[in-house]
Amino acid sequence: MSRAVSANNRTIELLAPVGSPEALIAAVRCGADAVYLGAGSFHARQNSRPFDAHSLREAVAYCHARGVKVHLTLNTLIREDEMPQALADAAYAAAIGVDALIVQDRGLAAAIHRAAPALTLHASTQLTCHTPEGVRKLREDGFSRVVLAREMSREEIAACCQVGVEIETFVHGALCMSVSGQCLLSAMLGGRSGNRGRCAQPCRLPFAVGKMPRENDRALSLKDLSLCDAARELASLGVCSLKIEGRMKRPEYVAAAVSVCRAAIDGTPIDPQLTDDLRSVFSRSGFTDGYYTARRDRSMFGARTKEDVTAAPAAQKRLSALFARESGRVAVDMSLYLTQNEPMTLLMTDKDGNSVTVTGDVPRDGQADIARFEAQLRKLGGTPFVAAEVTVVAADNTDAPLSAVNALRREAAEQLTALRQAVTPVPFAVTPTPPFTASERPAKQLLIRLQDPAQWSKALADTASLTVLPLTTPPEMLTACAQHGRVAVEIPRGMFSRESHIREALKNAKTAGAVAAVAHNVGALPLCKQAGLPVIGGFGLHTVNRETLAVHAADGLAAATLSPELTDKQMRFAASSPLPMTALVYGRLPLMLLRNCPASAAHGCRDCRQDRVLIDRKGVRFPLVCAGGCADLLNAVPLYLLDRLDTLPVSLYTLYMTTESAKEAARIAALAADALTNRPTPAEQAIPDGFTRGMKVL
């Protein structure tokens, strides 16, 4: 059968993970069309074996000789002090012919696009794009491809494919419990940020809903994704690239996953043993397609078991045979000419139009054996090539030893390989961040965000320069609150299938008196603009450097929130911000954005009073709250920096209310008001049951 073709009539790409040179060979030999790999310090798998400058250049040459593209991951958040090195890494990638960069940080992407407009940029899944408006916004930002969030259904993927941007989706591999790019669990519990490529995977440890977990309770661990059977359907939706997860996995895993997906794309039968081996070499109690089919339930949860581990060695031994030898990938036509009194000539041409001509000795007298010559020319083993059409034209009374034909074939293959490896560098000229004038720092003010309108009180509103209510707040409640101070609405971080609803709700909120909207996702920015509401960039937009501030300013944001993953010293760049900045100084930080709520999966949503908790193996309780069709896993203790305000380079301070009662919220607001007048209450006195400083104090 023919290979799957996407809705835009392009052959769909199979993109494989590469965490080592051995995995690179496995991916290419088993049929990947492209690979993605990390190098340096700015990729999301810092515990893999990243390629250094030399091995990266070699990897690009190896892949290009075989018709395979190379995508380099620069998919972490880039702190201000790291931007020069990140740009240097991008410049090196452009110089050695890397085909695309996968980027999370919008500031870095803007700087790269400015330096090298011709360099292809792919928006990482860490950008949490899951709506058509989000895809459009990233296209405007200069991305030619968007890697969608893994939590999307068939219908949601199809809608994003209509925008006119290349769409890449994950087809196999591990699923994070949190929506990618919206997880602070590892950072806040252990100082190892998933947004920085250092996730410690605490989610794979025992957790249970509302009780002490047993050893096999894994309320934050999902089975691995497998959509191999849907490969051709994904192509029909318009997806251009199918991505396998697994840069931390062994070469045998890469070989198995690529082989199974290759067969599915090509429409060829899949060996049942190969499918079993893929499950054995790495899975978590099997596989799931729950997000794709919109069956988000308990069946999606699973953990790595002893049985999974013990099945792996036998499978690995079988799978290693899949990439033991190179089989040619690039079809070539060859024409050998034997003419009296002239050197023998061999012309070799590949499918991309590259061509080389090599010459040898003058033929000897005799009668050439055409069939034997053709057979010798087809012996391209150990090279990237496979013979397609072979022609031998021999004049009368001409012959040559087979060794001479073999020598011509080897020389032609070497020259064509070198030609295919030739680098066409992309010009890269770093330019400074567009100049901007730092905004005048206003007097110290409070922004108070509420989880529930029931937390609102006049006493709380009296202390706030802006009170942020959920977008779901009834318009009459917004109007009533607006009588006592300025109000804004917060757009949920997860907007899956809800664009039209959010668009209408924003218009209604403006009519009801809202003066701004808080947006945590790039897909929310156009919706605010359409509603005519100024935008406050939320923490989900990951503001960690000046380049991102410039992006926010260009987008017309009224204010932005510094990332809670920054220390106080790492925030100093914000002192010269062109727009007002805020920092979270109180609240239970959302550690995960969950589309499959573990409480709902375990007990259902009926009668849920927003008091569900997850409990870890130490008995620590993490609240779960609903968040616009998703759920937020909150930190067990609140952040408290009201006694450290002078260490932060902002004048607008955010109180992030979640599980507090109206009375408790008003108490915290009063403490914050005192702190603004240089009468801060020490954390131990204000929050006697425990608190965290987050990552803001070294």
PLY file of the C-alpha trace (Angstrom):
ply
format ascii 1.0
element vertex 698
property float x
property float y
property float z
element edge 697
property int vertex1
property int vertex2
end_header
0.00 0.00 0.00
1.04 3.61 -0.47
2.23 5.87 2.30
-0.32 7.97 4.15
-0.83 11.39 2.62
-2.08 14.33 4.67
-5.08 16.44 3.74
-2.79 18.98 2.06
-1.50 16.19 -0.22
1.85 15.85 1.52
3.37 12.57 2.65
3.12 12.54 6.41
6.41 12.74 8.31
7.46 10.23 10.96
9.54 12.07 13.58
11.65 10.00 15.96
13.34 10.84 19.28
17.12 10.68 19.52
18.86 10.78 22.88
22.15 9.20 21.83
24.15 8.35 18.68
22.94 4.75 18.97
19.32 5.90 19.02
20.03 8.05 15.96
21.16 5.01 14.00
18.14 3.02 15.19
15.71 5.75 14.16
17.18 6.23 10.69
17.63 2.56 9.88
14.09 1.71 10.96
12.46 4.30 8.73
12.17 7.71 10.42
11.71 10.65 8.05
13.09 13.10 10.61
14.64 13.03 14.06
14.69 15.48 16.95
17.55 15.74 19.39
19.05 18.00 22.02
22.40 19.73 22.27
23.85 22.10 24.82
21.89 23.25 27.87
18.52 24.33 26.53
16.57 21.21 25.74
13.82 19.51 27.72
15.68 16.27 28.44
18.81 17.34 30.28
19.34 13.81 31.59
19.67 12.36 28.09
23.01 12.28 26.31
22.97 15.62 24.49
25.06 16.00 21.38
28.08 18.28 21.51
29.07 20.58 18.64
31.09 17.92 16.84
28.62 15.07 17.22
25.71 17.34 16.26
27.45 18.26 13.01
28.10 14.57 12.36
24.46 13.71 13.13
23.22 16.29 10.62
25.59 14.98 7.95
24.62 11.35 8.64
20.90 12.16 8.42
21.07 14.38 5.37
23.01 11.75 3.45
20.05 9.45 4.04
17.28 11.93 3.33
16.37 12.43 6.98
15.72 15.86 8.51
17.11 17.01 11.85
15.09 19.11 14.31
17.05 20.59 17.20
15.26 21.12 20.51
15.79 24.51 22.14
12.59 23.91 24.07
13.19 25.27 27.56
12.59 28.65 29.14
15.63 30.90 28.73
16.64 33.10 31.63
17.93 36.59 30.90
21.57 35.66 31.52
21.27 32.64 29.23
19.94 34.40 26.13
23.36 35.02 24.50
24.30 31.35 24.73
20.89 30.19 23.50
21.25 32.46 20.47
24.76 31.16 19.90
23.39 27.61 19.89
20.75 28.64 17.36
23.40 30.32 15.20
25.50 27.15 15.21
22.47 25.09 14.22
21.84 27.46 11.32
25.48 27.20 10.25
25.57 23.38 10.11
22.28 22.89 8.30
19.85 21.86 11.04
16.42 21.77 9.38
14.30 23.25 12.18
14.46 24.49 15.77
11.80 23.43 18.28
11.31 26.34 20.68
9.24 26.95 23.82
10.36 30.42 24.88
8.52 33.05 22.81
11.23 35.61 23.55
13.93 33.31 22.21
11.80 32.52 19.16
11.38 36.24 18.43
15.12 36.85 18.73
15.93 33.91 16.44
13.35 34.98 13.88
14.82 38.48 13.89
18.35 37.11 13.44
17.49 34.51 10.81
14.08 34.90 9.17
14.81 31.94 6.89
15.44 29.55 9.79
12.49 27.22 10.34
10.86 27.44 13.78
8.54 24.87 15.30
6.43 25.78 18.33
7.08 23.24 21.09
4.23 21.41 22.79
5.53 23.24 25.89
3.75 26.32 24.50
0.46 24.58 25.40
-1.22 25.36 22.09
-4.57 23.57 21.82
-6.92 25.90 19.94
-7.18 27.27 16.39
-6.66 30.84 17.64
-3.49 29.69 19.38
-2.21 28.18 16.14
-2.97 31.42 14.29
-1.14 33.48 16.91
1.95 31.30 16.73
1.90 31.57 12.94
1.94 35.35 13.35
4.91 34.96 15.71
6.94 33.33 12.92
6.42 29.62 13.61
5.86 27.48 10.52
4.80 24.42 12.53
2.93 23.95 15.80
3.32 20.87 17.99
-0.09 20.54 19.57
-0.81 19.67 23.19
-1.05 15.91 23.75
-4.41 16.14 25.52
-6.44 16.92 22.40
-9.25 14.92 20.84
-9.60 13.93 17.21
-12.04 16.77 16.60
-9.84 19.36 18.32
-6.82 18.34 16.25
-8.88 18.53 13.07
-9.98 22.09 13.90
-6.37 23.22 14.35
-5.39 21.64 11.03
-7.70 24.06 9.21
-5.63 27.13 10.09
-2.97 26.74 7.40
0.07 25.94 9.54
1.93 22.64 9.67
0.54 20.59 12.56
2.57 18.02 14.45
1.03 15.63 16.97
2.41 12.97 19.28
1.64 9.45 18.15
3.42 7.29 20.73
5.19 7.57 24.06
4.90 8.79 27.63
2.10 11.11 28.68
2.72 13.70 31.36
-0.15 14.04 33.78
-0.03 17.81 33.41
-0.67 19.66 30.21
2.84 20.30 28.88
4.28 23.69 29.77
1.88 24.11 32.68
3.59 21.96 35.30
5.38 23.38 38.35
5.27 20.21 40.44
8.93 19.20 40.13
10.11 22.81 40.36
8.18 23.67 43.51
8.67 20.36 45.33
12.31 19.80 44.49
13.71 22.79 42.61
14.01 20.82 39.35
11.93 22.51 36.68
10.23 20.62 33.88
10.22 23.89 31.94
14.00 23.84 32.24
14.46 20.22 31.17
15.15 18.90 34.66
11.89 17.24 35.70
12.37 14.73 38.53
8.99 13.06 37.76
7.54 13.18 41.28
4.16 12.52 39.64
5.18 8.87 39.09
5.37 8.33 42.88
2.38 7.06 44.91
-0.58 9.46 45.14
-4.21 8.71 45.96
-7.44 10.69 46.04
-8.54 11.45 49.58
-6.54 8.72 51.33
-3.02 7.59 52.10
-1.74 5.88 48.97
-0.76 2.26 48.74
2.36 1.35 46.81
0.39 0.75 43.60
-1.74 3.93 43.84
-0.61 6.21 41.02
-3.21 8.95 40.75
-0.83 11.18 38.75
0.58 8.56 36.37
-0.92 7.88 32.95
-0.30 5.00 30.61
1.79 5.71 27.55
0.08 7.13 24.49
-0.27 4.96 21.39
-2.02 6.23 18.28
-0.10 4.12 15.78
-3.35 2.56 14.54
-4.68 6.07 13.86
-1.68 7.20 11.80
-3.51 7.28 8.49
-6.55 8.92 10.06
-4.33 11.66 11.51
-2.94 12.22 8.04
-6.48 12.57 6.68
-7.19 15.25 9.31
-4.31 17.33 7.98
-1.54 16.46 10.44
1.84 16.74 8.68
4.09 15.07 11.25
3.68 12.22 13.72
6.01 12.51 16.69
7.26 9.68 18.88
8.21 10.62 22.44
11.27 9.11 24.07
14.65 10.86 24.04
15.39 9.22 27.39
14.65 5.73 26.02
16.98 3.01 24.76
17.72 2.56 21.03
15.63 -0.63 21.06
12.56 1.36 22.07
13.20 3.85 19.28
13.60 1.01 16.79
10.36 -0.65 17.84
8.28 2.52 17.91
9.59 3.73 14.56
9.07 0.32 12.95
5.48 0.00 14.15
4.59 3.57 13.15
6.36 3.18 9.80
4.24 0.14 8.99
1.07 1.94 10.08
1.83 4.96 7.90
2.74 2.82 4.91
-0.33 0.63 5.34
1.68 -2.58 5.60
0.87 -5.41 8.04
2.40 -5.00 11.49
4.14 -8.04 12.94
2.25 -8.95 16.17
5.57 -9.86 17.79
6.85 -6.37 17.08
3.78 -4.84 18.72
4.26 -7.06 21.76
7.93 -6.13 21.92
7.08 -2.43 21.80
4.77 -2.91 24.75
7.42 -4.94 26.58
10.40 -2.69 25.96
8.58 0.20 27.61
5.00 0.75 28.68
3.08 1.57 31.81
0.54 -1.24 32.12
-0.13 -0.94 28.40
-1.18 1.99 26.23
-4.00 4.51 25.99
-5.73 6.59 23.32
-8.07 8.25 25.81
-7.35 11.86 24.93
-7.66 11.27 21.19
-10.96 9.41 21.53
-12.20 11.77 24.30
-12.53 8.87 26.76
-10.82 10.63 29.65
-11.45 8.17 32.46
-9.82 5.81 34.91
-8.66 3.46 32.15
-5.99 5.99 31.17
-4.05 5.60 34.42
-1.15 3.18 34.73
2.34 2.73 36.14
5.49 0.83 35.28
5.09 -2.60 36.88
7.50 -5.38 37.74
6.02 -7.38 34.87
6.75 -4.53 32.47
10.38 -4.43 33.60
11.02 -8.17 33.43
9.62 -8.43 29.90
12.04 -5.87 28.52
15.37 -7.77 28.16
14.06 -10.44 25.80
12.34 -7.83 23.67
15.47 -5.67 23.52
17.51 -8.54 22.14
15.03 -9.11 19.32
14.67 -5.42 18.59
18.41 -4.80 18.31
18.33 -6.82 15.09
16.10 -4.20 13.50
18.95 -1.73 13.20
21.97 -4.03 13.05
22.63 -3.26 9.39
22.06 -0.34 7.11
19.66 -0.81 4.25
19.62 1.81 1.55
17.01 4.57 1.87
17.85 6.85 -1.04
16.99 5.54 -4.50
19.61 6.18 -7.18
19.77 5.63 -10.91
23.10 4.51 -12.37
24.40 4.52 -15.91
27.74 2.88 -16.78
29.36 3.65 -20.15
32.15 1.66 -21.78
33.53 3.27 -24.92
36.60 2.19 -26.86
39.72 4.21 -26.09
37.93 6.38 -23.52
37.79 6.10 -19.71
34.86 4.19 -18.27
32.19 6.56 -16.90
29.58 6.01 -14.18
26.75 8.50 -13.65
24.85 8.24 -10.33
21.75 10.39 -9.69
19.55 10.45 -6.58
15.82 11.16 -6.16
16.56 14.80 -5.22
18.35 15.55 -8.47
21.89 15.38 -7.10
24.25 13.83 -9.62
27.91 12.79 -9.78
30.04 11.41 -12.59
33.19 9.37 -11.98
35.67 7.95 -14.47
37.99 4.98 -14.44
40.44 3.15 -16.68
40.06 2.70 -20.41
38.14 -0.52 -21.12
40.09 -3.56 -22.24
39.30 -5.63 -25.27
36.60 -8.24 -24.85
32.87 -8.69 -24.56
31.27 -7.13 -21.46
28.87 -9.26 -19.39
26.08 -6.68 -19.04
24.09 -8.69 -16.49
27.10 -9.16 -14.21
27.97 -5.46 -14.43
24.40 -4.51 -13.49
24.48 -6.93 -10.55
27.74 -5.43 -9.30
26.39 -1.90 -9.52
23.37 -2.85 -7.41
25.63 -3.92 -4.53
25.21 -0.71 -2.53
25.15 -2.29 0.91
26.74 -0.20 3.64
25.81 3.04 1.86
22.72 5.28 2.13
21.65 4.19 -1.35
19.52 1.56 -3.04
19.62 0.97 -6.75
16.58 1.89 -8.80
17.24 1.94 -12.56
20.62 0.57 -13.65
21.84 0.90 -17.23
25.02 -0.47 -18.77
25.99 0.73 -22.24
29.03 -1.11 -23.61
30.46 -0.63 -27.08
31.51 -3.66 -29.09
34.80 -5.24 -28.07
34.88 -3.51 -24.65
35.18 -5.14 -21.27
36.44 -4.39 -17.77
37.32 -6.36 -14.65
34.57 -6.45 -12.00
36.99 -4.84 -9.57
37.04 -1.73 -11.79
33.22 -1.58 -11.83
33.16 -1.96 -8.06
35.69 0.84 -7.64
33.58 3.17 -9.77
30.47 2.30 -7.73
32.25 2.96 -4.44
33.71 6.27 -5.62
30.35 7.44 -6.97
28.59 6.53 -3.72
31.21 8.40 -1.69
30.95 11.51 -3.85
27.15 11.48 -3.84
27.15 11.04 -0.07
29.44 14.04 0.29
27.25 16.07 -2.06
24.15 15.26 -0.05
25.96 16.20 3.17
27.04 19.59 1.84
25.81 22.35 4.13
23.85 25.38 3.00
24.09 27.63 6.06
21.25 29.95 6.96
22.48 33.53 7.53
22.25 34.45 11.21
22.83 37.98 12.46
22.00 38.65 16.10
20.36 42.02 16.63
19.61 43.65 19.97
16.18 43.56 21.50
14.16 46.36 19.90
14.64 49.38 22.15
11.85 50.25 24.52
11.33 52.76 27.23
10.87 51.36 30.69
7.41 52.07 32.02
7.16 54.39 34.97
6.79 52.30 38.09
3.45 53.09 39.70
2.82 53.21 43.42
2.64 49.81 45.09
-0.66 48.13 44.30
-2.44 44.82 44.84
-3.99 42.56 42.24
-6.22 39.99 43.96
-7.22 36.90 42.00
-10.20 34.86 43.23
-10.96 31.24 42.48
-14.65 31.69 43.25
-16.89 34.79 43.27
-18.00 33.72 46.76
-14.56 34.80 48.02
-15.31 38.42 47.13
-16.05 40.92 49.86
-16.13 44.68 50.01
-13.29 44.63 52.53
-11.14 42.67 50.09
-12.09 44.89 47.15
-11.20 48.00 49.11
-7.56 46.86 49.34
-7.18 45.93 45.66
-6.41 48.10 42.67
-7.84 45.26 40.58
-9.89 42.22 41.56
-9.77 39.29 39.14
-12.81 37.03 39.05
-13.32 33.79 37.08
-14.61 34.22 33.54
-17.56 32.06 34.60
-18.71 34.74 37.09
-22.34 35.70 36.28
-22.50 39.12 34.58
-24.74 40.51 37.32
-22.12 39.56 39.91
-19.40 41.28 37.86
-21.49 44.41 37.64
-22.12 44.39 41.38
-18.42 43.94 42.16
-17.49 46.68 39.69
-19.46 49.13 41.80
-16.80 48.77 44.51
-13.61 48.79 42.43
-12.02 47.78 39.15
-12.61 44.15 38.15
-11.10 41.84 35.56
-11.81 38.27 34.48
-9.43 35.33 34.23
-9.49 33.07 31.18
-8.88 29.40 32.08
-5.45 28.07 31.13
-7.14 25.09 29.48
-9.47 26.20 26.69
-10.02 22.87 24.93
-13.05 23.07 22.58
-14.23 26.25 24.31
-13.04 29.08 22.06
-16.50 30.22 20.98
-17.81 30.06 24.55
-14.84 32.07 25.87
-15.15 34.62 23.08
-18.81 35.24 24.00
-18.08 35.26 27.74
-15.40 37.93 27.29
-17.79 40.18 25.40
-20.39 39.74 28.14
-17.79 40.44 30.82
-16.81 43.72 29.19
-20.44 44.76 28.99
-20.85 43.85 32.67
-18.00 46.15 33.69
-14.75 44.15 33.41
-11.82 46.40 32.50
-9.27 43.70 31.60
-8.72 39.96 31.20
-5.95 37.74 32.52
-4.65 35.36 29.83
-2.33 32.42 30.49
-2.19 31.00 26.96
-1.24 32.39 23.54
-4.60 31.24 22.24
-6.37 33.57 24.66
-4.62 36.71 23.41
-6.60 37.06 20.15
-9.87 36.40 22.01
-9.19 39.32 24.34
-8.39 41.57 21.41
-11.61 40.57 19.67
-13.56 41.41 22.84
-11.81 44.76 23.21
-10.40 43.91 26.64
-6.83 44.87 27.68
-4.72 41.82 28.51
-2.77 41.04 31.65
-0.37 38.23 30.85
-0.68 35.48 33.44
2.03 33.21 34.82
1.16 30.59 32.19
2.83 32.77 29.56
6.24 32.22 31.23
7.83 35.67 31.35
11.50 35.01 32.14
13.53 37.42 29.97
13.60 40.83 28.25
12.93 39.34 24.84
9.62 37.99 26.09
8.80 41.39 27.54
9.34 42.84 24.07
6.97 40.24 22.63
4.36 41.18 25.24
4.78 44.86 24.43
4.38 44.16 20.70
1.23 42.17 21.47
-0.15 45.19 23.30
-0.36 43.63 26.77
-1.33 46.02 29.52
0.76 44.14 32.12
2.46 40.78 32.60
3.26 38.33 35.37
6.78 37.17 36.12
7.27 33.41 36.13
7.03 31.88 39.61
10.05 29.75 38.67
12.39 32.74 38.89
14.39 33.65 41.96
14.38 37.26 43.09
17.79 37.83 41.47
16.65 36.28 38.18
13.75 38.76 38.10
15.92 41.85 37.99
15.59 42.25 34.22
11.97 43.29 34.82
13.07 46.56 36.43
13.36 48.07 32.94
10.17 46.53 31.59
8.22 48.50 28.96
4.98 47.48 30.64
3.84 47.12 34.25
4.91 43.85 35.85
3.44 41.80 38.65
4.71 38.87 40.70
2.82 36.28 42.72
3.45 37.01 46.39
0.77 34.88 48.03
-1.23 31.78 47.19
-1.32 28.05 46.60
0.41 27.84 43.23
-1.18 25.57 40.62
1.35 22.75 40.27
-0.39 20.97 37.40
-3.10 21.66 34.84
-5.01 18.40 34.45
-7.39 17.50 31.66
-8.09 14.10 33.18
-8.90 14.93 36.81
-7.85 12.02 39.05
-10.70 12.74 41.46
-13.24 12.63 38.66
-11.64 9.47 37.28
-11.81 7.81 40.70
-15.17 9.03 42.00
-16.89 11.10 39.31
-17.80 14.78 39.46
-21.20 14.36 41.09
-21.49 16.24 44.37
-17.90 17.45 44.13
-17.69 20.47 46.45
-14.22 21.55 45.36
-12.70 19.98 48.48
-11.02 17.04 46.81
-7.38 16.40 47.71
-4.54 14.20 46.53
-2.39 12.69 49.25
1.21 11.61 48.70
3.18 8.86 50.43
4.21 11.27 53.21
0.63 12.28 53.97
0.93 15.72 52.36
-2.41 16.97 51.04
-2.64 18.72 47.66
-6.02 20.33 46.88
-7.75 19.80 43.54
-9.99 22.54 42.13
-11.93 22.74 38.89
-10.55 25.16 36.31
-12.70 25.74 33.22
-13.13 22.16 32.06
-9.81 21.05 33.52
-8.54 20.78 37.08
-5.70 22.46 38.95
-3.55 20.53 41.39
-2.56 23.11 44.01
0.45 23.24 46.27
-0.03 21.87 49.76
1.05 25.17 51.31
0.72 28.75 50.09
3.50 30.93 48.80
4.15 33.84 51.17
6.36 36.76 50.18
4.49 39.64 51.81
7.45 40.18 54.12
9.88 40.20 51.15
8.22 42.68 48.77
11.28 44.91 48.61
13.29 42.09 47.00
11.04 42.06 43.92
11.45 44.46 40.94
7.72 45.14 40.61
5.13 47.49 42.05
2.06 45.34 41.38
1.72 42.32 43.64
-0.63 39.41 43.00
-2.51 37.57 45.73
-3.63 34.26 44.23
-6.67 33.07 46.20
-7.75 29.46 45.68
-9.15 27.47 48.62
-9.47 30.38 51.07
-12.85 31.30 52.52
-14.09 34.87 52.01
-13.03 35.67 55.56
-9.53 34.22 55.08
-9.14 35.97 51.73
-10.02 39.31 53.36
-7.50 38.61 56.15
-4.70 37.96 53.66
-5.67 41.06 51.71
-5.40 43.11 54.91
-1.94 41.65 55.59
-0.90 42.61 52.06
-2.21 46.14 52.54
-0.11 46.44 55.68
2.94 45.16 53.79
2.48 47.88 51.18
2.84 50.47 53.94
6.03 48.86 55.24
4.32 47.00 58.07
4.79 43.40 56.89
3.73 40.47 59.04
6.36 37.71 59.25
5.44 34.53 57.41
5.58 32.37 60.52
3.02 34.60 62.20
0.79 35.11 59.15
0.70 31.45 58.00
1.38 29.34 61.10
0.31 26.09 59.40
3.15 26.23 56.87
4.20 28.18 53.80
6.74 28.18 50.98
9.03 30.84 49.59
8.78 29.25 46.15
11.92 29.75 44.08
12.22 33.49 44.61
14.81 33.50 47.38
18.13 31.72 46.78
0 1
1 2
2 3
3 4
4 5
5 6
6 7
7 8
8 9
9 10
10 11
11 12
12 13
13 14
14 15
15 16
16 17
17 18
18 19
19 20
20 21
21 22
22 23
23 24
24 25
25 26
26 27
27 28
28 29
29 30
30 31
31 32
32 33
33 34
34 35
35 36
36 37
37 38
38 39
39 40
40 41
41 42
42 43
43 44
44 45
45 46
46 47
47 48
48 49
49 50
50 51
51 52
52 53
53 54
54 55
55 56
56 57
57 58
58 59
59 60
60 61
61 62
62 63
63 64
64 65
65 66
66 67
67 68
68 69
69 70
70 71
71 72
72 73
73 74
74 75
75 76
76 77
77 78
78 79
79 80
80 81
81 82
82 83
83 84
84 85
85 86
86 87
87 88
88 89
89 90
90 91
91 92
92 93
93 94
94 95
95 96
96 97
97 98
98 99
99 100
100 101
101 102
102 103
103 104
104 105
105 106
106 107
107 108
108 109
109 110
110 111
111 112
112 113
113 114
114 115
115 116
116 117
117 118
118 119
119 120
120 121
121 122
122 123
123 124
124 125
125 126
126 127
127 128
128 129
129 130
130 131
131 132
132 133
133 134
134 135
135 136
136 137
137 138
138 139
139 140
140 141
141 142
142 143
143 144
144 145
145 146
146 147
147 148
148 149
149 150
150 151
151 152
152 153
153 154
154 155
155 156
156 157
157 158
158 159
159 160
160 161
161 162
162 163
163 164
164 165
165 166
166 167
167 168
168 169
169 170
170 171
171 172
172 173
173 174
174 175
175 176
176 177
177 178
178 179
179 180
180 181
181 182
182 183
183 184
184 185
185 186
186 187
187 188
188 189
189 190
190 191
191 192
192 193
193 194
194 195
195 196
196 197
197 198
198 199
199 200
200 201
201 202
202 203
203 204
204 205
205 206
206 207
207 208
208 209
209 210
210 211
211 212
212 213
213 214
214 215
215 216
216 217
217 218
218 219
219 220
220 221
221 222
222 223
223 224
224 225
225 226
226 227
227 228
228 229
229 230
230 231
231 232
232 233
233 234
234 235
235 236
236 237
237 238
238 239
239 240
240 241
241 242
242 243
243 244
244 245
245 246
246 247
247 248
248 249
249 250
250 251
251 252
252 253
253 254
254 255
255 256
256 257
257 258
258 259
259 260
260 261
261 262
262 263
263 264
264 265
265 266
266 267
267 268
268 269
269 270
270 271
271 272
272 273
273 274
274 275
275 276
276 277
277 278
278 279
279 280
280 281
281 282
282 283
283 284
284 285
285 286
286 287
287 288
288 289
289 290
290 291
291 292
292 293
293 294
294 295
295 296
296 297
297 298
298 299
299 300
300 301
301 302
302 303
303 304
304 305
305 306
306 307
307 308
308 309
309 310
310 311
311 312
312 313
313 314
314 315
315 316
316 317
317 318
318 319
319 320
320 321
321 322
322 323
323 324
324 325
325 326
326 327
327 328
328 329
329 330
330 331
331 332
332 333
333 334
334 335
335 336
336 337
337 338
338 339
339 340
340 341
341 342
342 343
343 344
344 345
345 346
346 347
347 348
348 349
349 350
350 351
351 352
352 353
353 354
354 355
355 356
356 357
357 358
358 359
359 360
360 361
361 362
362 363
363 364
364 365
365 366
366 367
367 368
368 369
369 370
370 371
371 372
372 373
373 374
374 375
375 376
376 377
377 378
378 379
379 380
380 381
381 382
382 383
383 384
384 385
385 386
386 387
387 388
388 389
389 390
390 391
391 392
392 393
393 394
394 395
395 396
396 397
397 398
398 399
399 400
400 401
401 402
402 403
403 404
404 405
405 406
406 407
407 408
408 409
409 410
410 411
411 412
412 413
413 414
414 415
415 416
416 417
417 418
418 419
419 420
420 421
421 422
422 423
423 424
424 425
425 426
426 427
427 428
428 429
429 430
430 431
431 432
432 433
433 434
434 435
435 436
436 437
437 438
438 439
439 440
440 441
441 442
442 443
443 444
444 445
445 446
446 447
447 448
448 449
449 450
450 451
451 452
452 453
453 454
454 455
455 456
456 457
457 458
458 459
459 460
460 461
461 462
462 463
463 464
464 465
465 466
466 467
467 468
468 469
469 470
470 471
471 472
472 473
473 474
474 475
475 476
476 477
477 478
478 479
479 480
480 481
481 482
482 483
483 484
484 485
485 486
486 487
487 488
488 489
489 490
490 491
491 492
492 493
493 494
494 495
495 496
496 497
497 498
498 499
499 500
500 501
501 502
502 503
503 504
504 505
505 506
506 507
507 508
508 509
509 510
510 511
511 512
512 513
513 514
514 515
515 516
516 517
517 518
518 519
519 520
520 521
521 522
522 523
523 524
524 525
525 526
526 527
527 528
528 529
529 530
530 531
531 532
532 533
533 534
534 535
535 536
536 537
537 538
538 539
539 540
540 541
541 542
542 543
543 544
544 545
545 546
546 547
547 548
548 549
549 550
550 551
551 552
552 553
553 554
554 555
555 556
556 557
557 558
558 559
559 560
560 561
561 562
562 563
563 564
564 565
565 566
566 567
567 568
568 569
569 570
570 571
571 572
572 573
573 574
574 575
575 576
576 577
577 578
578 579
579 580
580 581
581 582
582 583
583 584
584 585
585 586
586 587
587 588
588 589
589 590
590 591
591 592
592 593
593 594
594 595
595 596
596 597
597 598
598 599
599 600
600 601
601 602
602 603
603 604
604 605
605 606
606 607
607 608
608 609
609 610
610 611
611 612
612 613
613 614
614 615
615 616
616 617
617 618
618 619
619 620
620 621
621 622
622 623
623 624
624 625
625 626
626 627
627 628
628 629
629 630
630 631
631 632
632 633
633 634
634 635
635 636
636 637
637 638
638 639
639 640
640 641
641 642
642 643
643 644
644 645
645 646
646 647
647 648
648 649
649 650
650 651
651 652
652 653
653 654
654 655
655 656
656 657
657 658
658 659
659 660
660 661
661 662
662 663
663 664
664 665
665 666
666 667
667 668
668 669
669 670
670 671
671 672
672 673
673 674
674 675
675 676
676 677
677 678
678 679
679 680
680 681
681 682
682 683
683 684
684 685
685 686
686 687
687 688
688 689
689 690
690 691
691 692
692 693
693 694
694 695
695 696
696 697
